[in-house]
Amino acid sequence: MSPLESRKQLLIAESELNRAQLAGDLTALAAGARTLAHRAKSFGSIVSSTAVVVAGLTAFRRGKCVDPAAKHSWLRTIISGAGMVCTFWLAFPAKSHDQDKQETHSRA
């Protein structure tokens, strides 16, 4: 075997190792993305629930109809906006982890 052929074999072996490492890195990245999405969904649920509670407490504390022309506080505006964003976020169901596994196995 010539030095050129042995160098070629080493490069092929290194390429296979790099390919396997890349596949492992992509799997870890996908798992991290799923974890982040799950945490964001949980956080969204908490913010949405908090917005509902704050709105209920505010309405209970005032005990009267609010004038539509009245100026809202910035905190109330932020909470209302966060509640809307969370409602939209939760309206779109995320793929479950089991579906991801089934799609991966069906491709193999």
C-alpha positions in Angstrom: 0.0 0.0 0.0 1.4 3.4 -1.0 1.6 6.4 1.3 -1.0 8.1 -0.8 -3.5 5.2 -0.5 -2.9 5.0 3.3 -3.5 8.8 3.6 -6.7 8.4 1.6 -7.9 5.6 4.0 -7.2 7.8 7.0 -9.1 10.7 5.5 -12.1 8.5 4.8 -12.0 7.2 8.4 -11.7 10.7 9.7 -14.6 11.8 7.6 -16.8 9.0 8.9 -15.9 10.0 12.5 -16.8 13.6 11.7 -20.1 12.5 10.2 -21.0 10.5 13.3 -20.0 13.4 15.6 -22.2 15.8 13.5 -25.1 13.4 13.8 -24.7 13.3 17.6 -24.4 17.1 17.8 -27.6 17.5 15.8 -29.4 15.1 18.0 -28.3 17.0 21.1 -29.2 20.3 19.5 -32.7 19.0 18.7 -33.2 17.8 22.3 -32.1 21.2 23.6 -34.5 22.9 21.2 -37.4 20.7 22.5 -36.5 21.4 26.1 -36.4 25.2 25.4 -39.8 25.0 23.6 -41.3 23.1 26.6 -39.9 25.6 29.0 -41.3 28.5 26.9 -44.7 26.8 26.8 -44.6 26.4 30.6 -43.6 30.0 31.1 -46.3 31.1 28.7 -48.9 29.2 30.8 -47.7 30.8 34.0 -47.7 34.3 32.4 -51.2 33.8 31.0 -52.5 32.5 34.3 -50.9 35.5 36.1 -52.5 37.9 33.7 -55.9 36.4 34.3 -55.5 36.6 38.0 -54.2 40.2 37.9 -57.0 41.2 35.7 -59.5 39.6 38.0 -58.0 41.2 41.1 -58.0 44.6 39.4 -61.6 44.3 38.4 -62.6 43.1 41.9 -60.6 45.9 43.5 -62.3 48.6 41.4 -65.7 47.1 41.7 -67.1 49.4 39.0 -67.1 49.6 35.3 -63.9 51.1 33.8 -64.3 54.1 31.5 -63.1 53.0 28.0 -61.6 56.4 27.5 -59.5 56.1 30.7 -55.8 55.8 30.3 -54.3 52.4 31.3 -51.2 52.0 33.3 -48.1 50.6 31.5 -48.0 47.6 33.7 -51.6 46.7 32.9 -50.8 47.1 29.2 -47.8 44.8 29.4 -49.7 42.2 31.3 -52.6 42.3 28.8 -50.1 42.0 25.9 -48.3 39.1 27.5 -51.6 37.4 28.1 -52.5 37.8 24.4 -49.1 36.5 23.2 -49.4 33.5 25.5 -52.9 32.7 24.3 -51.6 32.7 20.7 -48.6 30.6 21.7 -50.7 28.0 23.4 -53.2 27.9 20.5 -50.6 26.3 18.2 -49.9 22.8 19.5 -46.2 21.8 19.4 -45.1 18.4 18.1 -44.8 15.9 20.9 -41.6 14.1 21.6 -43.2 10.8 20.7 -44.1 12.0 17.3 -40.5 13.1 16.7 -39.3 9.7 17.7 -41.8 7.9 15.4 -40.8 10.1 12.4 -37.1 9.4 13.1 -37.7 5.7 13.3 -39.9 5.7 10.1 -37.1 7.4 8.2 -34.5 4.8 9.1 
